[in-house]
Amino acid sequence: MISHVYLQELIARTNIEELIGTYTPLKRAGRTYKGLCPFHSEKTPSFVVYPDSQSFYCFGCGVGGDAITFVKKINNLDYVESVKMLASRAGMKLPEEDDAQGTLRSRVLALNRDVARFYFACMNGEVGIAARKYWRGRGLSDATIRRFGLGYAPDSFGESLSYLKKKGYTQEEMLASGIVKKSEKGNLYDVFRNRVMIPIFDVRGNVIAFGGRNLGDEKPKYINSPETLIYKKSHTIFGLNIAKKSTSRRYILCEGYLDVISLHQAGFDTAVAACGTALTPEQVRIISDYADEVVLCYDGDEAGQKATARAMELFSNSTVKVTVLTLPAAKDPDEFIKRRGADAFRHLLDGAGNALEYKMAKVKEQYDITVPDGLLNYLKDCIEILAQQATPTEQDVYAGRLAQETGVEKQRILQQLETVAKNYSKRRQRQIQQDLLKEGINSIRLPLGVSGNQALGAANAEQQLIGALLKQPELLEQVKGNLRPEELILPEMRQTYSLILQRNKEQLSFELATLSGELSDEVMAQLSRVLAQNYEIQFTPGDIQLYLSRIQGAKHQSKEAAKMEPDQLAAYLQKLKQQKKPTDFSGDE
């Protein structure tokens, strides 16, 4: 365990708003900071940083925690690595501890590197004749094969396993890598067999996973490494380790590994692909760190069109310019380049249309604008797109284009656009308020076997009580003699309260950040939400007594409050926040 004293010093040296501000722009809002959430796609800022409690919370997606939690999630690290990263940032000596997880991570990285070399050697040996024929049949040169470390997994259940054993790797390390699995009988066997192998590298050049493609038509066509302690597919961009070295800031986002490899061979060295079945907000954030423009170059089938639409939505909140490439007479970039060549692809690339043009063109395909009904529907849909997604300048430009295209006066289009934009903004604000109103109560998940409004009310009181203790530790003196952990309904609040009591017994503080090493990210998010909802509230001993009474069901007013419906309780909390006064429950003593 990392010492409490070390964590306290780390917290003192870490400015959370400065830390988070390096990942997403923040604006001061009173004593807090607000910005777009770096963990999900949004257009209206709902991500708040609270310097007083050294915490953050997103009212949009529910992610929250302290500085360590933020570093864990944003960089896909474990707890110890996150502490080390913050320590390095703060100029502190790295913490001393027996880091078993870190040791295992290092061993798995080394194992992946060794097995990648094994696959490469197999491809170049006698067993790799079919694999070499496959890669060359795809038009790949020896230089490209070496550059991407392509290889071949032998048609055997144990050759990779035997190789790794000889290299000194343990069963735990091999299983942790995902290269081998254990059968129902307890025997280890190779996951990848008789497949051409594509190593997946992280941005630092470490081999973290593999994709294996079959050599024929058998199913499944691809087998990918499972998620491991070093590989999280939602945080990984294939080809970024090479693309980041390019001087170009225009990235080409493809659908598959082989598209990326083919484009690199043709001279387009910023081609990348998202690992996993769909692009994620985390992957968008990573690409945005390297690119000023992203050209979406997905397949032309229905799945590719859906992927394009999703990517445009995810990138709409970033500063990256998005354009869309349409490939004529080809299903993917690899096929187009083989048929037409690199120069033809470069010509298409330079003429790629932006996301607004792409969406409006898709709308136009749905209507016959030579008839009044089709023309009106086309205008209506285009105005909706411009109202929700275009800047004022873009709105003016595209209103002019629509006027020329349809014969409707530009001023009429702009007037309608202004009305729709205002209505959209009002609807959006109302929705945000409704979501915030219900955030507190509706987020409570009672354990199995516990139900009813009274239990829900008691659970809410538990959260409020724990929030009060984290915010004002001096209130613990009133609580610890009157409440035992086992009296709490919610397991996560019970765990947190037990930690608080333990810290107090050891005469240690219990700030949110000093607890994060022993609490899950989900519990940290819950605690951060409670702190966020009560940010402007100063708790009193009277509040604490009411929470205790409500939890124990001992007072009439607590029982009455416990009978409130979720919406009533949520509205009550919202009213308290607006009034900025201590929490109180209506009812007589």
C-alpha positions in Angstrom: 0.0 0.0 0.0 1.1 3.6 -0.7 1.5 5.4 2.6 -1.2 7.9 3.7 1.4 10.6 4.3 2.7 10.2 0.7 -0.9 10.5 -0.7 -1.6 13.6 1.4 1.5 15.3 0.0 0.7 14.3 -3.5 -2.8 15.8 -3.1 -1.3 19.0 -1.7 1.0 19.3 -4.7 -1.7 18.5 -7.3 -3.8 21.3 -8.7 -6.8 19.3 -10.0 -8.2 22.0 -12.2 -4.8 22.6 -13.8 -4.4 18.8 -14.3 -7.7 18.3 -15.9 -7.3 21.5 -17.9 -4.5 19.9 -19.9 -7.0 17.4 -21.3 -10.1 19.5 -21.7 -10.6 23.4 -21.7 -12.1 24.6 -18.5 -13.8 27.9 -17.7 -14.1 29.4 -14.2 -17.7 29.3 -12.8 -17.6 30.9 -9.4 -15.5 28.6 -7.2 -15.7 25.8 -9.7 -14.5 25.1 -13.2 -16.7 23.8 -16.0 -16.1 22.3 -19.5 -17.0 19.6 -22.0 -16.6 16.1 -20.6 -13.5 14.3 -21.9 -15.2 10.9 -21.3 -18.3 11.3 -23.4 -19.6 13.3 -26.4 -21.6 16.4 -25.5 -22.3 19.9 -26.8 -23.3 21.6 -23.6 -20.7 21.5 -20.8 -21.8 19.3 -17.9 -18.4 18.4 -16.5 -17.5 20.3 -13.3 -14.2 20.4 -11.3 -14.4 21.3 -7.6 -11.1 22.6 -6.3 -12.3 22.8 -2.7 -12.8 19.0 -2.5 -10.2 18.2 -5.2 -12.9 16.3 -7.1 -14.7 16.3 -10.4 -18.1 15.1 -11.6 -19.9 14.9 -15.0 -23.7 15.4 -14.7 -24.0 14.1 -18.2 -22.4 10.6 -18.0 -21.9 10.2 -14.2 -18.1 9.9 -14.2 -16.5 11.3 -11.1 -13.6 11.0 -8.6 -10.4 12.7 -7.6 -7.2 13.5 -9.5 -6.0 9.9 -9.2 -9.3 8.6 -10.6 -9.1 11.0 -13.5 -5.6 10.0 -14.4 -6.6 6.3 -14.2 -9.5 6.8 -16.6 -8.1 9.2 -19.0 -4.8 7.3 -19.5 -6.1 3.8 -19.0 -3.7 3.1 -16.1 -4.1 1.2 -12.8 -4.1 2.9 -9.5 -0.3 2.6 -8.7 0.7 3.8 -12.2 -1.7 6.8 -11.8 -0.1 7.7 -8.5 3.4 7.4 -10.1 2.3 9.6 -13.0 1.0 12.3 -10.7 4.1 12.0 -8.5 6.3 12.5 -11.6 4.2 15.5 -12.6 4.5 17.0 -9.1 8.3 16.4 -8.9 8.0 13.9 -6.1 10.0 10.7 -5.6 8.1 7.7 -6.8 6.3 5.8 -4.1 8.0 2.8 -2.6 5.8 -0.3 -2.6 5.7 -3.9 -3.7 3.9 -3.3 -7.0 2.9 -6.8 -8.0 0.5 -5.5 -10.6 3.2 -3.3 -12.1 5.6 -6.3 -12.2 3.0 -8.4 -14.0 2.3 -5.6 -16.5 6.0 -5.4 -17.3 6.2 -9.2 -17.8 3.1 -9.3 -20.1 4.6 -6.5 -22.2 7.8 -8.5 -22.5 5.9 -11.7 -23.3 3.9 -9.9 -26.1 7.1 -8.6 -27.6 8.7 -12.1 -27.6 5.6 -13.8 -29.0 5.4 -11.2 -31.8 9.0 -12.0 -32.7 8.0 -15.7 -32.6 5.1 -15.1 -35.0 7.4 -13.1 -37.4 10.0 -15.9 -37.4 7.3 -18.5 -38.1 6.1 -16.6 -41.1 9.6 -16.5 -42.5 10.2 -20.2 -41.8 9.0 -23.4 -43.5 5.6 -23.3 -41.7 4.9 -19.8 -43.0 4.8 -20.5 -46.7 1.0 -20.0 -46.9 1.2 -16.9 -44.7 3.9 -15.3 -46.9 1.8 -16.1 -49.9 -1.3 -14.5 -48.2 0.5 -11.2 -47.3 2.1 -10.9 -50.8 -1.3 -11.7 -52.3 -2.6 -8.6 -50.5 0.1 -6.6 -52.3 2.3 -6.0 -49.2 6.0 -5.5 -49.6 8.6 -7.1 -47.3 9.3 -3.6 -46.0 5.7 -3.1 -45.0 5.5 -6.6 -43.4 8.6 -5.7 -41.3 7.3 -2.2 -40.5 4.1 -3.6 -39.0 5.6 -6.7 -37.6 3.2 -9.0 -39.4 3.6 -12.7 -38.7 2.0 -16.2 -38.6 0.7 -18.3 -35.7 1.4 -22.0 -36.4 -1.4 -24.6 -36.9 -0.8 -26.0 -33.4 -2.4 -26.0 -30.0 0.9 -25.7 -28.2 3.8 -24.3 -30.2 3.4 -20.7 -28.9 2.9 -22.1 -25.4 6.0 -24.2 -25.6 8.0 -21.3 -26.9 6.9 -19.0 -24.0 7.6 -21.7 -21.4 11.2 -22.0 -22.7 11.5 -18.2 -22.4 10.6 -18.5 -18.7 7.1 -17.1 -18.6 4.8 -18.5 -15.9 1.2 -19.8 -16.4 -0.1 -16.6 -14.7 1.8 -14.4 -17.1 0.7 -16.3 -20.2 -3.0 -16.3 -19.1 -2.8 -12.6 -18.3 -1.5 -11.9 -21.8 -4.5 -13.6 -23.6 -2.1 -15.5 -25.8 -3.1 -18.8 -24.2 -6.3 -20.0 -22.5 -7.2 -22.8 -20.1 -9.5 -25.6 -21.2 -12.3 -27.0 -19.0 -9.9 -29.8 -18.1 -7.3 -27.3 -16.9 -4.9 -27.6 -19.9 -3.3 -24.6 -21.5 -3.6 -24.1 -25.2 -2.8 -21.5 -27.9 -5.5 -19.0 -28.7 -4.1 -18.1 -32.2 -3.7 -21.1 -34.6 -3.0 -21.1 -38.4 -3.6 -17.4 -38.7 -1.7 -14.5 -40.1 -1.0 -12.2 -37.2 -1.2 -8.4 -36.8 0.5 -7.0 -33.7 -1.3 -4.0 -32.1 1.0 -1.4 -30.6 0.3 1.3 -28.1 1.4 4.8 -28.8 4.8 4.2 -27.2 5.5 1.2 -29.5 4.8 -1.6 -27.0 3.0 -4.7 -28.4 -0.2 -4.9 -26.3 -2.5 -7.2 -28.3 -2.9 -9.1 -31.6 -5.4 -9.5 -34.4 -5.4 -12.9 -36.1 -7.0 -13.4 -39.6 -7.7 -16.8 -41.1 -6.0 -17.9 -44.3 -9.2 -19.1 -45.9 -13.0 -18.7 -45.6 -13.5 -20.5 -42.3 -15.2 -18.6 -39.5 -14.5 -16.5 -37.6 -12.5 -14.4 -40.1 -10.8 -12.5 -37.3 -9.8 -13.4 -33.7 -8.6 -10.5 -31.5 -6.9 -10.5 -28.2 -9.2 -10.2 -25.2 -8.9 -7.1 -23.0 -6.1 -7.5 -20.5 -4.3 -5.4 -17.9 -2.3 -3.7 -20.8 -4.9 -3.7 -23.5 -8.2 -1.7 -23.4 -9.6 -1.7 -27.0 -11.8 1.4 -26.3 -8.6 3.4 -25.6 -6.4 2.0 -28.5 -5.8 3.4 -32.0 -4.2 1.0 -34.4 -1.3 2.5 -36.4 -1.0 5.6 -34.1 2.5 4.6 -33.0 3.6 5.2 -36.6 1.2 8.0 -37.6 2.3 10.2 -34.7 5.8 10.5 -36.3 4.3 12.1 -39.4 4.6 15.9 -40.0 1.0 15.9 -41.3 -1.9 16.8 -38.9 -4.5 15.4 -41.3 -5.4 11.9 -40.2 -7.3 9.2 -42.1 -9.6 7.2 -40.0 -10.3 3.7 -41.5 -12.4 0.8 -40.6 -9.9 -2.1 -40.5 -6.2 -3.0 -39.9 -5.5 -3.9 -43.5 -6.9 -0.6 -44.8 -4.4 1.2 -42.5 -1.5 -1.0 -43.6 -2.3 -0.6 -47.3 -2.6 3.2 -47.0 0.7 3.4 -45.2 2.4 1.4 -47.9 0.9 3.8 -50.5 2.4 6.8 -48.7 -0.4 7.9 -46.5 1.4 7.7 -43.2 -1.4 9.1 -40.9 -3.9 6.3 -41.5 -5.3 4.8 -38.3 -8.2 2.6 -37.2 -10.1 2.3 -34.0 -9.7 -1.0 -32.1 -13.0 -2.6 -31.2 -16.3 -2.7 -33.0 -17.2 1.0 -32.8 -15.4 4.3 -32.3 -15.4 5.5 -28.7 -15.2 9.0 -27.0 -11.8 7.9 -25.6 -10.4 7.1 -29.0 -11.8 10.5 -30.4 -9.9 12.3 -27.6 -6.7 10.4 -28.3 -6.9 11.2 -32.1 -7.7 14.8 -31.3 -4.4 15.1 -29.5 -2.5 14.5 -32.7 -4.8 15.6 -35.5 -6.2 19.0 -36.7 -8.3 17.3 -39.4 -9.7 13.8 -39.6 -10.9 12.3 -42.9 -13.4 9.5 -42.3 -12.7 6.7 -44.7 -15.1 3.9 -43.8 -16.4 1.1 -46.1 -19.3 2.0 -48.4 -21.7 -0.6 -47.0 -24.5 0.0 -44.5 -22.3 -0.8 -41.6 -19.7 1.7 -42.9 -22.3 4.4 -43.3 -23.5 3.9 -39.7 -19.9 4.1 -38.5 -19.4 7.3 -40.4 -22.5 8.9 -38.8 -21.3 7.8 -35.3 -17.8 9.2 -35.9 -19.2 12.5 -37.1 -21.3 12.8 -33.9 -18.4 11.9 -31.6 -16.0 14.4 -33.3 -18.7 17.2 -33.4 -17.6 18.3 -29.9 -13.9 18.3 -30.6 -11.8 21.0 -32.2 -10.9 18.7 -35.1 -12.1 19.4 -38.6 -14.0 16.4 -40.0 -14.3 15.5 -43.6 -15.8 12.5 -45.3 -14.3 10.5 -48.1 -16.6 8.7 -50.6 -14.9 5.9 -52.5 -16.4 5.4 -56.0 -16.5 1.8 -57.3 -14.6 0.4 -54.3 -15.7 -1.1 -51.0 -12.7 0.1 -49.0 -9.4 2.1 -49.3 -7.4 -1.0 -49.9 -9.5 -2.0 -52.9 -9.5 1.5 -54.3 -5.8 1.9 -54.2 -5.2 -1.4 -55.9 -7.6 -0.5 -58.7 -6.8 3.2 -59.2 -3.5 3.9 -57.4 -2.2 6.3 -54.8 -2.5 9.4 -56.9 -6.2 8.9 -57.5 -6.7 8.4 -53.8 -4.8 11.6 -53.0 -7.0 13.5 -55.4 -10.1 12.1 -53.6 -8.6 13.0 -50.3 -8.0 16.6 -51.2 -11.6 17.0 -52.4 -13.3 15.3 -49.4 -16.4 17.1 -48.3 -17.0 18.3 -44.8 -19.4 16.6 -42.3 -22.3 19.1 -42.9 -22.1 18.6 -46.7 -22.1 14.9 -46.2 -25.2 14.9 -44.0 -27.1 17.3 -46.3 -26.2 15.2 -49.3 -27.6 12.1 -47.5 -30.8 14.1 -46.7 -31.1 15.1 -50.4 -31.0 11.4 -51.4 -34.3 10.9 -49.5 -36.4 13.4 -51.4 -37.5 14.4 -54.8 -36.9 18.2 -54.7 -38.5 18.8 -58.1 -41.9 18.5 -56.3 -43.1 21.0 -53.6 -43.5 18.4 -50.8 -40.0 16.9 -51.4 -38.5 20.4 -51.5 -40.1 21.5 -48.3 -39.0 18.3 -46.4 -35.5 18.7 -47.8 -35.3 22.3 -46.6 -36.8 21.4 -43.2 -34.3 18.6 -42.6 -31.3 20.7 -43.7 -32.4 23.6 -41.5 -32.6 21.1 -38.5 -29.0 20.0 -39.2 -27.7 23.5 -39.5 -29.5 24.7 -36.4 -28.0 21.9 -34.2 -24.5 21.5 -35.6 -23.3 24.5 -37.6 -21.5 27.6 -36.5 -23.2 31.0 -37.3 -20.7 31.5 -40.2 -21.5 28.0 -41.6 -25.2 28.7 -41.2 -24.9 31.8 -43.3 -22.8 30.0 -46.0 -25.1 27.0 -46.3 -28.3 29.1 -46.2 -26.9 30.8 -49.3 -26.3 27.5 -51.0 -29.7 26.2 -50.1 -31.2 29.4 -51.6 -29.4 28.9 -54.9 -30.3 25.2 -54.9 -34.0 25.6 -54.1 -35.0 29.1 -55.3 -36.1 30.1 -51.8 -34.8 33.5 -50.6 -31.8 33.3 -48.3 -33.3 35.6 -45.8 -36.4 33.4 -45.4 -34.1 30.4 -44.8 -32.1 32.4 -42.2 -35.3 33.5 -40.4 -36.5 29.9 -40.2 -33.0 28.8 -39.1 -33.0 31.3 -36.3 -36.4 30.1 -35.0 -35.4 26.5 -35.1 -32.0 27.2 -33.4 -33.7 29.1 -30.6 -36.3 26.3 -30.0 -33.5 23.7 -30.0 -31.5 25.6 -27.5 -34.6 26.0 -25.2 -35.4 22.2 -25.4 -31.8 21.4 -24.7 -31.7 23.6 -21.6 -35.0 22.2 -20.3 -33.7 18.6 -20.7 -30.5 19.5 -18.8 -32.5 20.9 -15.9 -34.8 17.8 -15.8 -31.8 15.5 -15.9 -30.0 17.4 -13.1 -33.3 17.3 -11.1 -33.5 13.6 -11.1 -29.8 12.8 -10.9 -29.6 12.4 -7.2 -32.5 10.1 -6.4 -32.7 8.1 -9.6 -29.1 7.2 -9.4 -29.6 5.1 -6.2 -29.6 1.4 -6.8 -31.0 -0.5 -3.8 -29.5 -4.0 -3.1 -31.4 -7.1 -3.9 -34.2 -7.8 -1.4 -34.5 -4.2 -0.4 -37.3 -2.1 -1.9 -39.9 0.6 -1.2 -39.9 4.4 -0.8 -38.8 4.2 2.8 -35.7 2.2 1.9 -35.0 4.6 -0.9 -35.3 7.6 1.4 -33.0 5.9 3.9 -30.5 5.1 1.2 -30.6 8.8 0.1 -29.9 9.8 3.7 -26.9 7.5 3.8 -25.4 9.1 0.8 -26.1 12.6 2.2 -24.5 11.6 5.5 -21.3 10.2 3.9 -21.1 13.3 1.7 -21.4 15.4 4.9 -18.5 13.5 6.6 -16.2 13.8 3.5 -17.0 17.5 3.3 -16.9 18.3 7.0 -14.8 15.6 8.8 -15.5 17.3 12.2 -19.1 16.0 12.1 -17.8 12.4 12.5 -17.7 12.9 16.3 -21.5 13.1 16.2 -21.9 10.1 14.0 -19.5 7.3 15.1 -21.1 6.6 18.4 -24.6 6.5 17.0 -24.2 4.5 13.8 -22.6 1.2 12.9 -21.6 0.3 9.3 -23.9 -2.7 9.2 -26.9 -0.5 9.7 -26.4 1.1 6.3 -28.4 -0.3 3.3 -26.1 0.5 0.5 -22.9 -1.7 0.3 -20.8 1.1 -1.2 -21.8 3.6 1.6 -21.1 0.8 4.2 -17.7 0.3 2.7 -16.9 4.0 2.7 -18.1 4.5 6.2 -16.0 1.6 7.4 -13.0 3.2 5.8 -13.7 6.5 7.4 -14.0 4.9 10.8 -10.8 3.0 10.3 -8.9 6.2 9.2 -10.3 8.0 12.2 -9.2 5.3 14.6 -5.7 5.5 13.1 -5.8 9.3 13.6 -5.6 9.8 9.8 -7.6 12.1 7.6 -10.1 10.7 5.1 -10.2 13.0 2.2 -11.8 11.6 -1.0 -8.3 11.2 -2.6 -6.9 9.2 0.3 -9.7 6.7 0.0 -9.5 6.2 -3.8 -7.0 3.4 -3.6 -9.5 1.2 -1.8 -12.7 2.2 -3.6 -13.9 1.2 -7.1 -14.3 3.9 -9.8 -18.0 3.4 -9.5 -18.1 4.2 -5.8 -15.8 7.2 -6.3 -18.2 8.5 -8.9 -21.1 8.1 -6.5 -19.2 10.0 -3.8 -18.2 12.7 -6.2 -21.8 13.1 -7.3 -23.0 13.5 -3.7 -20.3 16.1 -3.0 -21.2 17.9 -6.3 -24.9 18.1 -5.4 -24.1 19.5 -1.9 -21.3 21.8 -3.0 -23.0 25.0 -1.8 -24.5 23.4 1.3 -23.0 23.8 4.8 -24.1 20.8 6.9 -25.1 21.4 10.6 -25.4 19.0 13.5 -29.2 19.2 13.0 -28.8 17.9 9.5 -26.7 15.0 10.8 -29.3 14.1 13.4 -32.0 14.0 10.8 -30.0 11.8 8.6 -29.3 9.4 11.5 -33.0 9.4 12.4 -34.0 8.7 8.9 -31.5 5.8 8.5 -32.6 4.3 11.8 -36.3 5.1 11.2 -36.6 6.6 14.7 -38.3 9.9 14.2 -41.7 10.8 12.7 -40.2 13.4 10.3 -37.7 11.0 9.0 -40.4 8.4 8.3 -42.4 11.0 6.5 -39.5 12.1 4.4 -38.7 8.5 3.6 -42.2 8.1 2.0 -41.5 10.8 -0.6 -41.5 9.7 -4.2 -38.2 9.9 -6.1 -39.2 13.0 -8.0 -40.3 14.7 -4.8 -37.0 14.0 -3.1 -35.1 15.1 -6.2 -37.0 18.3 -6.4 -36.4 18.9 -2.7 -32.6 18.4 -3.2 -32.6 20.8 -6.1 -34.5 23.4 -4.1 -31.9 23.1 -1.3 -29.1 23.6 -3.8 -30.7 26.7 -5.2 -31.4 28.2 -1.7 -27.8 27.4 -0.6 -28.9 26.6 2.9 -28.4 23.6 5.3 -30.3 20.4 4.5 -33.6 20.1 6.3 -36.6 17.8 6.1 -40.1 19.2 6.4 -42.1 17.8 9.3 -42.6 18.3 13.0 -40.4 17.0 15.8 
